[in-house]
Amino acid sequence: MGKSPVPPLRLVHPPTGKESDPESRDTLVDAVDSELGMLLALPTRSFAMGCLILDTEEFQGCYVILTGRAAEYAISHAGEPDADRIELGPKDVIGLEETVRVEALTDLTVAVIDAASLASASAMLRDKTRTYIIEAARKRSTDVRRRLVERDAKILELMDAIDALQGMHDGMKHELDSKLRARERDLEEKIIDNTRIAKHVQRLTRELDHKSREVQSAANILELYKQAVEETEETLEERSRELSRLRMEQANLYALAPILERMMASGNADWVKQAQEALTILYTRGKKP
C-alpha cells in the first residue's frame, strides 16, 4: 500500500508560536490524552492565547492540538473570516483546509507534522501518524458534509420563512390594494356627490340671485307705486280743496240765482248783462245741485 500524502497547511503569515521548551515536555506528557501520547515523539510548538496559528506558504504539513483550544474560521473570497466558526480542541488537526484562519482561544500546544518531523520518526510512528491524519481528514470531511447539510437545512428553512413572509406580504398587499380600491371608490362617489351638491348649490344660487333681482325689482316698483300713491293723494287732496272751493262758489252763485233772475226781468240793460255773465259762470262751473 502506497503512502497517503499528508494534507498541506498553506497559510500566508509566519508562525507566532515557539518551539516547546524541552524541560516542559514531562508536564506535557502528563497533560496529553493517552491517544495522543505517540505524537509526543514529534516536534511541538506552543501558542499564547489570542495568537494566530499561522505558518508560511512553504510549510507543507499540519498541527495536531495536544492541549488548549482554538477557533477556526473559513476565509471568504474577499479575504474576511465568515461567521461559520468551528471550535477545536485536543486531538483536532489544524491545516486540513487551505482557506482558514485559526486563533488560539487559550494557551495552546500542538504537535508539528511535516516532512522533516516524519523523516526523523520511526516507520511505525509514520504509519500511525499518517493513519491518524487520514482519519482526522475523514472526520473533518464528515463534519463538513454535516455542516453543509445543516446549512442547507437552515437555508431551506430561511427560504420557507421568506416564502411565508412573501405570502404574508402578498396577502397584505392584496388586502391593502383592496382597501385602497374601496377607498378610491368611496372618494369617487364622494366627489360625484360633492359635484352634484355643488351644481345644486350653483343652481340654487342662480335662482336666489334671480329671486333677489325680482324682489329688488318689486321693491323698486313698490317704491314707485308709493310715490305715485303719494302724488295721487296730493292731487286728490288738491282737487278736493278745489272742488270744495268751487262748490262754495257754486253755492254762492245759486244763492244769487233768484236775484239774477229778477235782474234779468227788470229790463235794465246793465243789470241784464251782469246777470247773463253771472249765469254763464254758474252753468260753466257745474250743474245745479
VEXDREN-2710 file (C-alpha; in Angstrom, 1 decimal):
% VEXDREN-2710
k/r/px/py/pz
1/MET/0.0/0.0/0.0
2/GLY/1.4/3.4/-1.0
3/LYS/1.9/6.2/1.4
4/SER/-1.1/8.7/1.6
5/PRO/0.0/12.3/1.2
6/VAL/0.0/14.5/4.3
7/PRO/-2.6/17.3/3.8
8/PRO/-0.7/20.6/3.4
9/LEU/-1.1/23.7/5.5
10/ARG/-1.0/26.7/3.2
11/LEU/-1.1/30.0/5.2
12/VAL/0.3/33.4/4.4
13/HIS/1.8/34.6/7.7
14/PRO/4.8/33.3/9.6
15/PRO/4.1/31.3/12.8
16/THR/3.7/33.2/16.0
17/GLY/4.2/30.1/18.2
18/LYS/7.6/28.9/19.5
19/GLU/9.3/25.6/19.9
20/SER/8.2/23.9/23.1
21/ASP/10.7/24.0/26.0
22/PRO/12.3/20.5/26.4
23/GLU/12.0/20.9/30.1
24/SER/8.2/21.2/29.8
25/ARG/7.7/18.0/27.9
26/ASP/7.4/16.0/31.1
27/THR/4.5/18.2/32.2
28/LEU/3.1/17.9/28.6
29/VAL/3.2/14.1/28.8
30/ASP/1.0/14.3/31.9
31/ALA/-1.5/16.7/30.3
32/VAL/-1.8/15.0/26.9
33/ASP/-4.5/12.4/26.3
34/SER/-3.1/8.9/26.1
35/GLU/-4.3/8.5/22.5
36/LEU/-2.0/11.4/21.6
37/GLY/1.0/10.1/23.5
38/MET/2.6/8.8/20.3
39/LEU/2.7/12.3/18.9
40/LEU/4.9/13.5/21.7
41/ALA/7.8/12.0/19.8
42/LEU/7.3/14.7/17.2
43/PRO/8.4/18.3/17.5
44/THR/5.9/20.5/19.4
45/ARG/5.1/24.3/19.2
46/SER/3.3/26.5/21.7
47/PHE/1.0/29.4/21.1
48/ALA/-0.3/32.0/23.6
49/MET/-4.0/32.8/23.9
50/GLY/-5.1/35.2/21.1
51/CYS/-2.3/34.3/18.7
52/LEU/-3.0/33.5/15.1
53/ILE/-1.8/29.9/14.4
54/LEU/-0.3/30.5/11.0
55/ASP/2.7/29.4/9.1
56/THR/4.5/30.2/5.8
57/GLU/3.3/29.1/2.5
58/GLU/6.2/26.7/2.3
59/PHE/5.0/24.8/5.3
60/GLN/3.7/21.5/3.9
61/GLY/2.2/19.9/6.9
62/CYS/-0.3/20.3/9.8
63/TYR/-0.7/20.7/13.5
64/VAL/-2.4/18.4/16.0
65/ILE/-3.7/20.1/19.1
66/LEU/-2.3/18.4/22.2
67/THR/-3.6/20.9/24.8
68/GLY/-5.7/24.0/24.7
69/ARG/-8.5/25.2/22.4
70/ALA/-8.6/27.2/19.2
71/ALA/-11.2/28.6/16.8
72/GLU/-11.2/28.1/13.1
73/TYR/-12.8/30.5/10.6
74/ALA/-13.4/30.0/7.0
75/ILE/-12.0/32.8/4.8
76/SER/-14.3/34.3/2.2
77/HIS/-13.3/35.3/-1.3
78/ALA/-12.9/38.8/0.0
79/GLY/-10.3/37.6/2.5
80/GLU/-12.5/38.2/5.5
81/PRO/-13.5/35.5/8.1
82/ASP/-17.1/34.5/7.8
83/ALA/-19.5/33.6/10.7
84/ASP/-19.0/29.9/10.4
85/ARG/-16.7/29.3/13.4
86/ILE/-15.5/25.9/14.5
87/GLU/-14.1/25.4/17.9
88/LEU/-11.1/23.0/18.0
89/GLY/-9.6/21.1/21.0
90/PRO/-7.2/18.3/21.8
91/LYS/-7.0/15.6/19.0
92/ASP/-8.2/18.1/16.4
93/VAL/-6.0/18.8/13.4
94/ILE/-5.1/22.3/12.1
95/GLY/-4.2/22.7/8.5
96/LEU/-6.5/20.2/6.7
97/GLU/-8.1/23.2/4.9
98/GLU/-6.2/25.9/3.0
99/THR/-8.5/28.9/3.3
100/VAL/-8.9/29.1/7.1
101/ARG/-7.9/31.3/9.9
102/VAL/-7.1/29.7/13.3
103/GLU/-6.9/31.7/16.5
104/ALA/-5.8/30.3/19.9
105/LEU/-8.6/30.7/22.4
106/THR/-6.3/29.5/25.2
107/ASP/-2.7/28.8/25.6
108/LEU/-2.1/26.1/23.1
109/THR/0.4/23.3/22.4
110/VAL/0.5/21.4/19.1
111/ALA/2.4/18.6/17.5
112/VAL/4.1/19.6/14.2
113/ILE/3.6/17.1/11.4
114/ASP/5.6/17.8/8.3
115/ALA/8.2/16.1/6.1
116/ALA/11.1/17.0/8.3
117/SER/9.4/15.6/11.5
118/LEU/8.2/12.5/9.8
119/ALA/11.6/11.8/8.2
120/SER/13.2/11.5/11.6
121/ALA/10.4/9.4/13.1
122/SER/10.3/5.6/13.1
123/ALA/8.3/3.8/10.4
124/MET/5.7/2.7/13.0
125/LEU/5.2/6.4/14.1
126/ARG/5.0/7.5/10.5
127/ASP/2.3/4.9/9.8
128/LYS/0.3/5.7/12.9
129/THR/0.6/9.5/12.2
130/ARG/-0.4/9.0/8.6
131/THR/-3.4/6.9/9.7
132/TYR/-4.3/9.5/12.4
133/ILE/-4.2/12.3/9.8
134/ILE/-6.3/10.3/7.3
135/GLU/-8.9/9.6/10.0
136/ALA/-8.9/13.2/11.1
137/ALA/-9.4/14.3/7.5
138/ARG/-12.2/11.8/7.0
139/LYS/-13.8/13.0/10.2
140/ARG/-13.4/16.6/9.1
141/SER/-14.9/15.8/5.8
142/THR/-17.9/14.2/7.6
143/ASP/-18.2/17.2/9.8
144/VAL/-18.1/19.5/6.8
145/ARG/-20.8/17.5/5.0
146/ARG/-22.9/17.6/8.2
147/ARG/-22.4/21.3/8.4
148/LEU/-23.3/21.7/4.8
149/VAL/-26.4/19.6/5.3
150/GLU/-27.3/21.7/8.4
151/ARG/-26.6/24.9/6.4
152/ASP/-28.7/23.7/3.5
153/ALA/-31.5/22.9/6.0
154/LYS/-31.1/26.3/7.5
155/ILE/-31.2/27.8/4.0
156/LEU/-34.3/25.8/3.2
157/GLU/-35.9/26.9/6.5
158/LEU/-34.9/30.5/5.7
159/MET/-36.4/30.1/2.2
160/ASP/-39.6/28.7/3.7
161/ALA/-39.7/31.6/6.1
162/ILE/-39.0/34.0/3.1
163/ASP/-41.8/32.3/1.2
164/ALA/-44.1/32.7/4.2
165/LEU/-43.1/36.3/4.5
166/GLN/-43.6/36.8/0.8
167/GLY/-47.1/35.2/1.1
168/MET/-47.9/37.4/4.1
169/HIS/-46.5/40.4/2.1
170/ASP/-48.6/39.4/-1.0
171/GLY/-51.7/38.9/1.3
172/MET/-51.2/42.2/3.0
173/LYS/-50.5/43.9/-0.4
174/HIS/-53.7/42.4/-1.8
175/GLU/-55.7/43.5/1.3
176/LEU/-54.1/46.9/1.1
177/ASP/-54.9/47.1/-2.6
178/SER/-58.5/46.1/-2.0
179/LYS/-58.8/48.7/0.8
180/LEU/-57.2/51.3/-1.5
181/ARG/-59.6/50.5/-4.3
182/ALA/-62.5/50.6/-1.9
183/ARG/-61.2/53.9/-0.6
184/GLU/-60.8/55.2/-4.2
185/ARG/-64.4/54.1/-5.0
186/ASP/-65.6/55.9/-1.8
187/LEU/-63.7/59.0/-2.8
188/GLU/-65.0/58.9/-6.3
189/GLU/-68.6/58.6/-5.0
190/LYS/-68.0/61.4/-2.6
191/ILE/-66.5/63.5/-5.4
192/ILE/-69.6/62.8/-7.6
193/ASP/-71.9/63.6/-4.7
194/ASN/-69.9/66.8/-3.9
195/THR/-70.1/67.7/-7.6
196/ARG/-73.8/67.1/-7.7
197/ILE/-74.2/69.1/-4.5
198/ALA/-72.0/71.9/-5.9
199/LYS/-74.2/72.0/-9.1
200/HIS/-77.3/72.1/-7.0
201/VAL/-75.9/74.9/-4.9
202/GLN/-75.0/76.8/-8.0
203/ARG/-78.5/76.3/-9.4
204/LEU/-80.0/77.5/-6.1
205/THR/-77.6/80.4/-6.0
206/ARG/-78.7/81.4/-9.5
207/GLU/-82.3/81.0/-8.5
208/LEU/-81.7/83.1/-5.4
209/ASP/-80.0/85.7/-7.4
210/HIS/-82.9/85.8/-9.8
211/LYS/-85.4/85.9/-6.9
212/SER/-83.3/88.7/-5.3
213/ARG/-83.4/90.7/-8.5
214/GLU/-87.1/90.1/-8.7
215/VAL/-87.6/91.2/-5.1
216/GLN/-85.4/94.2/-5.8
217/SER/-87.5/95.0/-8.9
218/ALA/-90.7/94.5/-6.9
219/ALA/-89.3/96.8/-4.2
220/ASN/-88.5/99.4/-6.8
221/ILE/-92.0/99.1/-8.3
222/LEU/-93.5/99.3/-4.9
223/GLU/-91.4/102.4/-4.2
224/LEU/-92.6/103.9/-7.5
225/TYR/-96.2/102.9/-6.6
226/LYS/-95.9/104.5/-3.2
227/GLN/-94.6/107.7/-4.8
228/ALA/-97.5/107.5/-7.3
229/VAL/-99.9/107.0/-4.5
230/GLU/-98.5/109.9/-2.6
231/GLU/-98.6/112.0/-5.7
232/THR/-102.2/110.8/-6.3
233/GLU/-103.2/111.6/-2.7
234/GLU/-101.7/115.0/-3.0
235/THR/-103.5/115.6/-6.3
236/LEU/-106.8/114.3/-4.9
237/GLU/-106.3/116.5/-1.9
238/GLU/-105.7/119.5/-4.1
239/ARG/-108.7/118.6/-6.3
240/SER/-110.8/118.0/-3.1
241/ARG/-109.8/121.5/-1.9
242/GLU/-110.5/122.9/-5.4
243/LEU/-113.9/121.1/-5.5
244/SER/-114.8/122.4/-2.1
245/ARG/-113.9/125.9/-3.2
246/LEU/-115.9/125.5/-6.5
247/ARG/-118.8/124.1/-4.6
248/MET/-118.7/127.0/-2.2
249/GLU/-118.6/129.4/-5.2
250/GLN/-121.4/127.4/-6.9
251/ALA/-123.5/127.5/-3.7
252/ASN/-122.9/131.2/-3.6
253/LEU/-123.9/131.7/-7.2
254/TYR/-127.0/129.5/-6.8
255/ALA/-127.9/131.6/-3.8
256/LEU/-127.7/134.6/-6.1
257/ALA/-129.9/132.9/-8.8
258/PRO/-133.2/134.5/-7.7
259/ILE/-131.6/137.9/-7.6
260/LEU/-130.1/137.4/-11.1
261/GLU/-133.5/136.3/-12.4
262/ARG/-135.1/139.4/-11.1
263/MET/-132.3/141.5/-12.6
264/MET/-133.0/139.8/-16.0
265/ALA/-136.7/140.6/-15.6
266/SER/-136.0/144.2/-14.7
267/GLY/-135.3/145.3/-18.1
268/ASN/-132.3/147.3/-17.1
269/ALA/-129.6/146.6/-19.7
270/ASP/-126.7/146.8/-17.3
271/TRP/-128.4/144.5/-14.8
272/VAL/-129.3/142.1/-17.6
273/LYS/-125.7/142.0/-18.8
274/GLN/-124.4/141.4/-15.4
275/ALA/-127.0/138.7/-14.7
276/GLN/-126.1/136.9/-18.0
277/GLU/-122.4/136.9/-17.1
278/ALA/-123.2/135.5/-13.7
279/LEU/-125.4/132.8/-15.1
280/THR/-122.8/131.9/-17.7
281/ILE/-120.3/131.4/-14.8
282/LEU/-122.8/129.5/-12.9
283/TYR/-123.5/126.9/-15.7
284/THR/-119.9/126.7/-16.8
285/ARG/-118.6/125.6/-13.3
286/GLY/-121.2/122.9/-12.7
287/LYS/-124.6/121.7/-12.8
288/LYS/-127.3/122.8/-10.4
289/PRO/-127.1/120.5/-7.3
END
